[in-house]
Structures are given as C-alpha cells and as structure tokens.
Amino acid sequence: MTDTKKLDHEYIANTYARYQVEIVDGNGSLLKGDDGRDYIDLGAGIGVNIFGQKDPEWIAAVTSQLNRFQHTSNLYYSAPDAELAALLCRRTGLKKVFFSNSGAEANECAIKVARSYAETKKGPDYFNIVTLKDSFHGRTLTTLAATGQAMFHKDFLPLTPGFLYADPDDLEGMKHLVEENKVAGILIECVQGEGGVRALSKDFVQGVADLCREKDIVFMTDEVQCGNGRTGKLYAYENYGVLPDVVTTAKGLGGGLPIGATLLGEKVKDVFTPGKNGSTFGGNPIVCAGALSIIRRIDDKLLAEVVRKGDFVRSYLSGKPGIEFVSGLGLMIGVKTVKNENEVVAGMMEYGVLPLTAHGGMVRLLPPLNIPDELLKKALDALLKAAA
C-alpha cells in the first residue's frame, strides 16, 4: 500500500469506496496512475473537467487572477464574478445570478427562492417542492430531502420536510400532486444523472413548464451535471424548448475549482434582498475567472462536436454483444450492460479506462467534451471487451 493510501485510510472519513488507483498526473483526456499506466478518463471528475486536465486557457485565467488577489468577500465588488454573471445571463436569457460553492448549495438556493416567492404571492402554507423519483440534488439535509431516492435518506432522518416526489414522464401524476398539495416549486433534472442517465421526454418537460406557468409555481431545472455543454446545448433545458424560472449549475462551470450558480429568471429575479442569502466564498474571483474561460469556449462549434461524438457513442455501442441499451444526451451517456456494471467497470480499468456508474445498473460515461476521437473509440472498444 502506498503512503497516500495509508494516510487516506487513517485520516480521511470513510465515506468513499475508492478504486485502487492513485492519480498522480494528467494531461487532456488522460490520467496517470501510481502504477505508471495512462488511463482514458471517461469520468472527468464526475462531469467537472470538461476541457480535461492541464487545460492551458483555464490555467492562464486562474493564474492571472491569482496574481492579482485571491479573495475579498462579497462586501466589495470584483470584476470576475460580475462578468461571469453577465455572461451567464446573456447566454441564457435569465436575469440574475447567486454564486455559491457547489451544486447542493445552488439547489438549496433555488429551494429558498421558490419558497420565498410562494410565501409572498400565496402565503406561508405554500412551501412544498415537487421533485422526481430517481433524482439526485445534493448531500445536505435539504437537498437529500429533494433527492427522490430513499437509499440516500437512510440514516439521516428526519430530513427537511416539504418535499413530494413524482414519477418521471408522468405528467398526470405531477398534475395530481399539484392539485392535492400547496406547491411552491417544481425541480427537475432534464437528464437525470446519478439516477440512471435518463433523458426526460419533451412532452413531459414542456407539460411541467406549462403547469408551472398556469399555477404560478416556480419552475426549476437542476443543471449541475447536465449543464455547461454536456448534452450538446449550453444547458439541457434548451433541448426542450422551455425557459425555467430558476436554473442551477456547478461541476463543469468551474473547470476543476468549486463553484455553484443559481440563475434567476424574470419572475423571481428580485426575491433576494440584502441579508436574505449569502456565501463567504460564493463568487470567489479566482474560481469565477476560471469559469469565464470555460463558458466563453462553450460555443456552437464545441456543442456541435458534443452532439456528433454523442451520436457516435450511441451508434457504436447499440446492438453490440453485452449491451442492452444506451441512454442520455450528448456526452452524458448511460450504458446498460448484461453483466453487472461494477464488473464491467473493473474490466474497463484493466484495459486502461476510467468510467463511472449510475443508479439502475448503468455504466456512466462523462468524458471531457474535447476528448479526441481516437481516445474515445479506444475507450469504447475497452467497454465492449469488458461487457462481452
């Protein structure tokens, strides 16, 4: 056992079932292990490193800001967070942004927005938030309550009250929950990530948007994993022809540094007033400088490449021995294999590829968006060998 593994076992809380690979270096879509091997990265830090390791433009942006000042607090103005907020709003049509440090915090903020709006408009009894079964929205007590998977609730009860769960793609069931309960907001992932890499139907998402508009409910989409170019659009909701009232994101936005962002639409843009929410590190100038370099490069050319590569993955894997089906959008891909997903992942690692798993027995693929074609094909060949 290496010194790193010994220290980890002795001093780090036992919350992660780590694979037996220590990462010691990386470049682009490759990671180097302590065993001296190069591994093709199909996880990208769970959807974070969308331009891979040692991304030179991101490094330059972060380093430039680091040589100015690293932190000031939100008591003062700083250019990177203001410029990032403006860029996000201009790219989406949303109006205001609250910055935090993670996807869970971004979702906590969205829940606050929905409840505050509903209390003002309808009264304090309108506090319920509807999410979907098999969703995943974070690890805080409130975002665990928002997560529609009972296995994440175990050991932490009681969770924050006021959450209801609808079946994905069941619009009538959603309408029933809204009719029978006093609902402040509906929060969905257009493509469920941890919950099985499932893309919701267009009719369902548009129906939820219409329902929220009709009932004056805050319509929220969680773009923590499926956002920032991952599905072939800047944000996944764009695939569905809707504009949410609130959009949350994190992961790929930061390029490897922690950031969360809650984007507020016209209906809720003025919910917050001074003191109503806050974050010590939210809008940190170094992180925002890096995020600016990320969002500026998620352009039409890159998004077209994400669509092309995603289509290639689906066509290359579909119908092959050991593959039951392929799901997802763009380069957010789930692969249901005949073999147990953990067995397939172990086999892929033996062949020099690092994928992920997801709920429902899925092998999950979240490669860097700029992964070269030859590495992508080599990784898929490893998947097919491991799954056969």
C-alpha positions as a printed Julia matrix, in Angstrom:
388×3 Matrix{Float64}:
   0.0    0.0     0.0
   1.34   3.44   -0.94
   1.9    6.19    1.63
  -1.06   8.09    0.15
  -3.4    5.16    0.63
  -2.16   4.58    4.19
  -2.74   8.23    5.08
  -6.14   8.19    3.41
  -7.26   5.1     5.32
  -6.05   6.5     8.63
  -7.15  10.12    8.41
  -9.91  10.63    5.82
 -13.52   9.91    6.8
 -14.63   6.57    5.4
 -17.28   7.97    3.02
 -15.81   6.86   -0.31
 -15.37   3.36   -1.73
 -12.31   4.32   -3.74
 -10.92   2.35   -6.66
  -7.38   1.13   -6.09
  -5.79   3.73   -8.36
  -3.94   6.79   -7.13
  -3.91   9.57   -9.71
  -0.51  11.24   -9.88
  -0.71  13.27  -13.11
  -2.9   14.03  -16.07
  -2.99  15.67  -19.46
  -6.1   16.33  -21.52
  -8.28  13.22  -21.52
  -5.6   11.01  -19.95
  -4.84  10.38  -16.29
  -1.66   8.73  -14.99
  -1.87   6.29  -12.12
   0.69   5.48   -9.46
   1.15   2.19  -11.32
   2.73   4.14  -14.21
  -0.2    3.45  -16.56
  -2.11   6.01  -18.59
  -5.9    5.8   -18.26
  -8.5    7.28  -20.61
 -10.73   9.5   -18.48
 -14.43   8.85  -19.08
 -15.48  10.49  -15.81
 -13.93  13.97  -15.99
 -14.06  14.29  -12.22
 -17.8   13.38  -12.37
 -18.53  15.87  -15.12
 -16.23  18.65  -13.88
 -13.15  18.76  -16.12
 -14.99  19.41  -19.36
 -11.78  20.55  -21.1
  -9.66  17.84  -19.47
  -6.53  18.1   -17.34
  -3.96  20.92  -17.63
  -6.34  22.98  -19.78
  -3.99  25.83  -20.73
  -6.61  28.57  -21.16
  -8.2   27.77  -17.81
  -4.8   27.67  -16.1
  -3.89  31.04  -17.62
  -7.17  32.62  -16.48
  -6.88  31.25  -12.95
  -3.19  32.17  -12.64
  -3.76  35.7   -13.91
  -6.38  36.33  -11.22
  -4.31  34.55   -8.58
  -1.55  37.08   -9.22
  -3.99  39.95   -8.53
  -5.96  38.92   -5.42
  -7.43  35.59   -4.36
 -10.38  36.59   -2.18
 -12.14  39.69   -0.9
 -15.59  38.56    0.35
 -18.9   39.78   -1.01
 -18.63  43.06    0.9
 -16.87  44.52   -2.14
 -17.21  44.48   -5.92
 -14.91  42.36   -8.08
 -14.84  42.06  -11.84
 -14.71  38.25  -12.39
 -18.0   37.45  -10.64
 -19.8   40.41  -12.24
 -18.53  39.46  -15.7
 -19.42  35.79  -15.21
 -22.94  36.67  -14.05
 -23.43  38.94  -17.05
 -22.18  36.27  -19.45
 -24.46  33.58  -17.97
 -27.48  35.87  -18.16
 -26.74  36.94  -21.74
 -26.28  33.34  -22.85
 -29.49  32.1   -21.19
 -31.95  34.99  -21.06
 -32.14  34.72  -17.27
 -31.74  37.9   -15.24
 -29.72  37.49  -12.02
 -27.19  35.04  -10.55
 -26.37  33.95   -6.99
 -22.94  32.31   -6.67
 -22.12  29.59   -4.15
 -19.64  26.7    -3.98
 -21.4   23.52   -5.07
 -24.4   22.04   -6.79
 -26.04  21.25   -3.46
 -25.76  24.9    -2.4
 -27.09  26.05   -5.77
 -30.12  23.79   -5.28
 -30.58  24.96   -1.68
 -30.69  28.49   -3.04
 -33.28  27.51   -5.66
 -35.49  25.98   -2.97
 -35.19  29.17   -0.93
 -36.18  31.2    -3.99
 -39.27  29.09   -4.65
 -40.43  29.17   -1.03
 -39.8   32.89   -0.65
 -41.68  33.68   -3.87
 -44.63  31.46   -2.91
 -44.85  32.86    0.61
 -45.05  36.39   -0.75
 -47.51  35.56   -3.51
 -49.69  32.87   -1.9
 -48.9   32.64    1.79
 -46.71  30.55    4.14
 -48.68  27.33    3.56
 -47.29  27.13    0.0
 -43.92  25.59    0.8
 -43.93  22.15   -0.9
 -41.33  21.37   -3.55
 -42.03  18.61   -6.08
 -39.07  16.66   -7.46
 -38.84  13.4    -9.41
 -38.25   9.86   -8.27
 -34.68   8.74   -9.1
 -33.49  12.35   -8.93
 -30.32  13.48   -7.18
 -29.95  17.06   -5.94
 -27.19  17.03   -3.31
 -25.92  15.83    0.07
 -27.18  18.48    2.52
 -30.21  17.54    4.6
 -32.46  19.7     2.42
 -31.09  18.54   -0.93
 -31.18  14.94    0.31
 -34.87  15.55    1.03
 -35.2   16.87   -2.53
 -33.49  13.73   -3.86
 -36.09  11.18   -4.9
 -34.15   8.08   -3.86
 -34.87   6.5    -0.47
 -31.4    4.93   -0.25
 -29.9    8.41    0.22
 -32.36   9.23    3.04
 -31.4    6.26    5.23
 -29.58   7.15    8.47
 -30.3   10.89    8.22
 -33.95  11.14    9.17
 -35.75  13.37    9.79
 -34.92  15.3     6.64
 -36.19  18.79    5.84
 -39.97  18.49    5.39
 -42.0   19.72    2.45
 -40.87  17.52   -0.46
 -43.07  15.44   -2.76
 -41.96  13.02   -5.48
 -43.48  12.47   -8.91
 -42.71   9.71  -11.38
 -40.54  10.83  -14.29
 -42.54  11.38  -17.51
 -45.87  11.04  -15.66
 -47.48  14.42  -16.3
 -50.86  13.36  -14.94
 -49.23  12.25  -11.7
 -47.45  15.59  -11.46
 -50.73  17.45  -12.01
 -52.37  15.36   -9.27
 -49.64  16.29   -6.76
 -50.07  19.96   -7.62
 -53.86  19.78   -7.26
 -53.7   17.97   -3.92
 -50.9   20.0    -2.29
 -49.83  23.59   -1.83
 -46.79  23.7    -4.09
 -44.14  26.43   -4.22
 -41.87  24.95   -6.87
 -41.06  22.02   -9.13
 -37.4   20.99   -9.53
 -36.32  18.56  -12.26
 -33.17  17.33  -13.98
 -33.93  17.26  -17.72
 -31.4   14.43  -17.87
 -31.18  12.51  -14.61
 -27.52  11.76  -13.94
 -26.84   9.68  -10.84
 -30.41   8.42  -11.11
 -29.69   6.43  -14.27
 -28.68   8.82  -17.07
 -32.28   9.18  -18.18
 -33.39  11.95  -20.53
 -36.93  13.08  -19.78
 -39.44  13.26  -22.63
 -40.04  16.58  -24.34
 -43.79  16.37  -23.75
 -43.25  15.91  -20.03
 -40.8   18.8   -19.58
 -42.94  21.15  -21.66
 -46.01  19.99  -19.73
 -44.33  20.75  -16.41
 -43.33  24.19  -17.68
 -46.92  24.87  -18.78
 -48.28  23.64  -15.44
 -45.95  25.95  -13.51
 -46.96  28.9   -15.65
 -50.67  28.13  -15.23
 -50.45  27.68  -11.43
 -47.79  30.37  -10.77
 -45.36  27.73   -9.49
 -41.61  28.32   -9.7
 -40.21  26.05  -12.45
 -36.62  24.98  -11.69
 -34.11  22.84  -13.58
 -31.05  21.28  -11.97
 -28.2   21.59  -14.48
 -25.43  20.62  -12.08
 -24.39  17.62  -14.14
 -26.28  18.01  -17.42
 -25.34  21.67  -17.91
 -22.33  23.51  -19.32
 -22.36  21.89  -22.75
 -22.69  18.3   -21.58
 -25.84  17.48  -23.62
 -24.93  19.44  -26.76
 -26.62  22.65  -25.55
 -25.2   25.15  -23.07
 -27.91  23.96  -20.66
 -30.0   20.84  -21.07
 -33.37  22.62  -20.81
 -32.6   24.19  -24.2
 -33.17  20.76  -25.78
 -36.79  21.01  -24.63
 -37.84  24.47  -25.81
 -38.53  25.82  -22.31
 -37.12  28.64  -20.18
 -37.14  27.87  -16.44
 -37.66  30.44  -13.71
 -34.56  29.12  -11.93
 -31.56  27.2   -13.27
 -28.91  25.68  -11.0
 -25.47  24.6   -12.1
 -22.0   23.73  -10.79
 -19.5   20.97  -11.72
 -18.29  21.78  -15.28
 -18.79  25.51  -14.76
 -15.69  25.74  -12.58
 -13.33  23.67  -14.7
 -11.95  21.98  -11.58
 -12.47  24.59   -8.87
 -15.62  24.59   -6.69
 -18.48  26.83   -7.78
 -22.27  26.79   -7.72
 -24.57  29.17   -9.55
 -28.31  29.77   -9.24
 -29.7   31.69  -12.22
 -32.92  33.61  -11.61
 -35.49  34.44  -14.29
 -37.79  37.44  -14.62
 -40.41  36.06  -12.22
 -38.03  35.62   -9.29
 -35.13  37.95  -10.06
 -35.95  40.26   -7.14
 -36.71  37.63   -4.48
 -33.42  38.26   -2.72
 -32.67  41.46   -0.83
 -29.52  42.24    1.21
 -29.05  39.71    4.0
 -31.57  37.18    2.66
 -28.87  34.82    1.39
 -25.1   34.72    1.38
 -21.88  32.76    0.93
 -18.37  33.53    2.17
 -16.69  32.02   -0.87
 -19.51  32.44   -3.4
 -18.26  34.42   -6.39
 -14.62  33.89   -5.45
 -12.62  35.83   -8.08
 -10.2   33.01   -8.92
 -12.97  30.48   -9.47
 -15.03  32.97  -11.48
 -12.05  33.88  -13.67
 -11.65  30.19  -14.47
 -15.38  29.79  -15.1
 -15.34  32.73  -17.52
 -12.71  30.93  -19.59
 -14.94  27.82  -19.61
 -18.23  29.45  -20.61
 -16.6   31.6   -23.31
 -15.36  28.43  -25.05
 -18.66  26.52  -24.95
 -19.59  27.82  -28.39
 -21.61  26.48  -31.3
 -18.61  24.62  -32.73
 -17.91  22.78  -29.49
 -21.6   21.99  -28.93
 -21.87  20.53  -32.45
 -18.87  18.32  -31.64
 -20.54  17.15  -28.43
 -23.63  16.13  -30.41
 -21.51  14.37  -33.06
 -19.45  12.47  -30.5
 -22.54  11.52  -28.51
 -24.24  10.2   -31.65
 -21.08   8.22  -32.46
 -21.02   6.62  -28.99
 -24.67   5.57  -29.22
 -24.34   4.13  -32.73
 -21.04   2.4   -31.91
 -22.36   0.66  -28.8
 -26.01  -0.01  -29.64
 -26.8   -3.59  -30.53
 -23.33  -4.89  -29.69
 -22.82  -8.07  -27.61
 -23.27  -7.42  -23.91
 -25.05  -4.07  -24.41
 -28.75  -3.87  -23.53
 -29.3   -0.18  -24.34
 -27.66   3.24  -24.37
 -29.31   6.33  -22.85
 -28.66  10.03  -22.31
 -27.97  13.09  -24.45
 -24.75  14.41  -25.95
 -21.76  13.25  -23.93
 -23.87  12.41  -20.89
 -24.25   8.71  -21.59
 -25.56   5.68  -19.74
 -24.87   2.12  -20.89
 -26.94  -0.78  -19.57
 -24.83  -3.9   -19.81
 -25.83  -7.54  -19.48
 -23.05  -8.01  -16.95
 -23.13  -6.24  -13.59
 -21.96  -2.67  -14.07
 -19.24  -2.96  -11.41
 -17.8   -5.99  -13.18
 -17.73  -4.03  -16.45
 -16.05  -1.05  -14.79
 -13.39  -3.32  -13.28
 -12.76  -4.8   -16.71
 -12.5   -1.36  -18.32
  -9.98  -0.29  -15.7
  -7.88  -3.33  -16.55
  -7.92  -2.1   -20.15
  -6.86   1.4   -19.09
 -10.2    3.26  -19.0
 -11.85   5.03  -16.05
 -15.68   5.22  -16.33
 -18.41   5.81  -13.73
 -21.58   4.03  -12.64
 -25.14   5.23  -12.01
 -28.34   4.01  -10.38
 -30.15   1.25  -12.23
 -27.1   -0.82  -13.11
 -25.68   1.72  -15.56
 -22.14   2.32  -16.7
 -21.98   6.12  -16.9
 -19.74   7.99  -19.35
 -18.93  11.69  -18.83
 -15.74  12.26  -20.83
 -14.15  15.67  -21.33
 -16.13  17.42  -24.06
 -12.99  17.81  -26.18
 -11.87  14.18  -25.91
 -10.09  13.21  -29.17
 -11.96  10.78  -31.41
  -9.21   8.18  -31.29
  -9.21   8.07  -27.48
 -13.0    7.93  -27.38
 -13.09   4.97  -29.78
 -10.32   3.19  -27.87
 -12.27   3.62  -24.63
 -15.47   2.29  -26.22
 -13.6   -0.75  -27.52
 -12.49  -1.38  -23.94
 -16.08  -1.1   -22.77
 -17.22  -3.62  -25.38
 -14.48  -6.07  -24.44
 -15.33  -5.75  -20.76
 -19.07  -6.12  -21.42
 -18.89  -9.06  -23.83
